[in-house]
């Protein structure tokens, strides 16, 4: 069973930046799409950004476009989420996830497309 461990969250002022990392166990990391999702208090978990197995295809939520960047390093079994120009409404727990299927050309954009989740890392943006 894969283990996903997020890190890099914290408290930052509006306009600041953070870089989230998600390290995966095992030797098949490069076979799967990876995603970042977030959940704010009282809200459902939502897509932030996802990337296919090779890194060649990405999808971003409208709220993330132009501010956030997802990337992956298959040699390090790690997926990253660069958060720039942060806003108070970005405050949430950020989760990384691994897709159910292997070698998908397009990464899934729905939560149901992912079956392994990390424990989450808190991002708090103050105004």
N, C-alpha and C positions, 0 to 999 in steps of 0.2 A: 504494500500500500504506500503510495507516494506521500511524502510529508512536504508541506509548503510552509515556509517561515518568512513572514514579512518583517521588515525593519525600516527605519528612517522617518517614521512619523514624529510629530511633535507639535509645539506651539509656535506659531509664527504670526507676524503682523500682516495685515492686508497689504498686498503688493509684493510680498516675499515669495521665496521659493523653497521647495523641499524636493528631495529625491528619494523615492521609495524603492526598496529592493525586495525581491521575493526569491529565496533560494529553495530549490527543489531537490529532494533526495532521489536516488535511483539513477539508472543509466539510459532511460528512454525519454528524457526531457525534450530532446529535439524532435520527437515524433508528434508532439501535441501542440495545439493552439493554447495560448495563455491569455488570461484576461485580468483586468482590474475592475472591480466593482466597488461601490460605496453604499453605506447605509447611515443616514442621519436619524436622530431620535424621532420616533413617530412616523417614519417614512419607510417605504419598501426599499429593498436593495436594488440598486440601479447600475446599469452599465456605465463605466467611465471610458475604457479603451480596451481593445483586444488586438491580438497579433497572431498570425498564423504560424505554423511550425517552422517555417524558414525565415520569418521576419519580413517577408516580401509583401504581405498584405496586412493592413491595419484598418480598424474602424474606430471612430471616436464618437462619443455623445456630443450633441450640439454644444453643451455647456463646456466641453473640454477642448473643442477645436480652437487651434491657435494659441492655446495656453499650456496644454499638457502634451507630453510625448511619451509614447510607449516604445520600448526597445527590448531586445533580448540578446543574451550572449550564451549560445548553446554550449560553448566550451566550458562555461562556468556554471551551467545549469541555473541561470538566473534571468529573471525578467525585471525590468525597471519601469518606473513611472516618474518622469520629471514633471514636477508641478511648478509652473511659473505664474506670476501675476495672480496670486491667490486671493480669493474673496471670502468674506465671512460665510457665505452660503456654501463654500466648499467644505466646511466643517462636517466631518463624518468619520466613521470607521471605514478604512479602506482594506478590501480583501483581494487577494490574488486567487486565481482559480485555474485549474487545468481542464481542458476539454475532454468530453467522453470519447470522441472519435479521434483517430490518428490521421495524420497527413491530409487534413482538410485544406483545400485551396483557399477557401474563405473562412475566417474565424467565426465561430458562432457568436451571436449578439444577444441571445437570451440566456438567462440564468440556467435554464434546464439543459443547456448545451454543455454544462460543466458539472463534473461529479467529484472533484477534489478541491477543497477549499482550505485556505490558511486560517489562522486564528484572528487575523486582522491587526491593523495598526491605526492608532488614533491620530487624526489630523485636526488640529484646532486653529482656526484663523481668527485673530482678534481684529476689531475695527479701530 
